[in-house]
Amino acid sequence: MPKPLSLPFDPIARADELWRTRWGAVPSMAAITSVMRAQQILLARVDAVVKPYGLTFARYEALVLLTFSQAGELPMSKIGERLMVHPTSVTNTVDRLVRAGLVDKRPNPQDGRGVLASITERGREVVEAATRDLMAVDFGLDVYDGQGCKEIFELLRPLRVGAGDFEES
């Protein structure tokens, strides 16, 4: 993981001040910049944890999704839908997992054009070990307690609903 910058000031707060002076107050600029920086920090943290297993967080998510399915397998289209990623990304992710021996692919007997991805026993072992390690560091969110994590989830939920990720119930 790269060494933290440890600047003597908050560069996002400074950018917000300069933005306000030049174009007026736009709180959403500081908010989006903070969210994007947080995403960089968290992705670096979780990728560092799963890297020893030959995974990225995206590949880890695909393995977890397969463990959640009753039979340990899902159609590639369903994986993309659930992970909310483009079919090309699913193919790339699953193909890398296949090369690592963590997932197998086969034709979907229910859909002549479709492909099923299924987790292997080795994939199950890797996902269990990686999950233990990620939980040990609170998925990179160890600076927050349970309530703080719940607040983050709730704060971001309207954005996800507005993007059409799911229908609010």
N, C-alpha and C positions, 0 to 999 in steps of 0.2 A: 504494500500500500504506500502511495506517495506521502512524503513528509508533509504535515500540515503547514500552512502558510504562516500562521500565528501573526497576522498583521496587527498593528497597534490600534486599528479601527475596524469598524464593520463596513466592508466595501459596498454592501447592498444599501445600508443606511446612507452612506455617502452618495451613492448614485441617486437615491431617492431625493436627497437634499438638492443635488445639482439639477435633477429633472424638474423639481418643483420651481427652482429659480428660472430655468429656461422655458419650460412649457406649462407650468402650473402643477398643482397637486393631482397626482394620479396614483392613488393607493394600490391599484391593481398591478402597476409595474413592479413595485417592491414585493408584492405578494407572489407574482409569477416568478420573479427572479429567485426568491427564497425557496419556492417549491422546486424549481429546476435545480438549484444547488443542493437541496435536501435529497433529491433523486440521485444526483451524482454521488453524494456521500454514502447513501444507503446502498446503492448498487455496488460501489467499491467495497463496502464492508461485507455484504453477503457474498459477492463473487470471491473475495479472499477466503471466506470460510468454505465454499464449495469447490474451489479450485483444486485442492489436493485430491478430490474425488474425480477429477477430469470433467467437472461440470461448470457451467455458467448458471446464473440464477434462472434464466429462461429454460435451460434443459432440466434443472431441478424441478421447476414448476410442472413441466410436462410429465416427469416421473411421478410426482405427487398426484397429479390428476389421474394417471393410470392406476395408482394404488387405490384411489377413491372409487373406481368403477368396480362393480361386483365381480366381473370376470377378469379384471386386470388388463382389459383391452378396450379400445375405443376406435371408432372410425376417425381417420385423419381430419375429416371435415368437422367432427364434433370437438376434437382437440382444439382446432382453430377457433371455433365458436366459443368454447369455454374459456380459453386463454385470451380471447379477443385480439387475435393476431391474424395477419394475412396468410392465406394458404401456402405461399412460398416460404414464409418463415417457419410454418409448421413442418413442411417437408425438410427444410434445412436442419431444424432442431432434431426431428426424429431420425433423419439419416445419420446425424452425428452420434446419436444414442445407439443406433444400430451398429455403427462401426466400433463403438466402445463395448458392445456386447451387453448393453443394458436394456435394450428393446429389440423385439423382432417385428417384422412386417410381413403381412400375408394378404392375399385377396379377401375381400369381404364377401362371404357367401350370401349375405342378404342384399348385396348391391354389386352387380357385375362389374361396375367401373370403380368401385371404392376400394380402399385399402384400410386394413385394421392394423393398429399398432398395439403390441402387447408387451408388458413389462416382463423381463426375464427374472429368474431367481437372483442373479447377480445384481440386477437393477433394484430389486427389493432390498437387498443388503445395503447397497450404496445409499438409497434414499433414506433408509432408517438411520444410518450413521450420520449422513449429512444433516438430517433433521435434528438429531440430538445436538450436533454442533451449533446449528443455527438457533435452536432454542436456548442453548447455553449463553448466547450473546444477545438474546431477545431480538433476533432478526435485525440486529444493528440499531435497535431503538432502546438500548439500555439506559439512555439518559432520561427516559420517560417511565413512569410507573404505569400500572394497568389502566388507571383512570385517564391518564394522559393519552395513552394509545387509543382508548375508546373515543376520546374527544377528537383526536385526529381523524379517525374513521368517520365519525359523525359529521365533522366539518367538511370533509371531502365528498361525502355522499351526494349532496345536491348537484355537485359538478358532474358526477358520474351519471346521475339520473338525467340531467340536462343533456348529456352527450348521447343518451339513448342506450347506455349499457344494459339497463333493465327498467322495467316498469315499477314505479313506486307502489307499494301495496298499502 
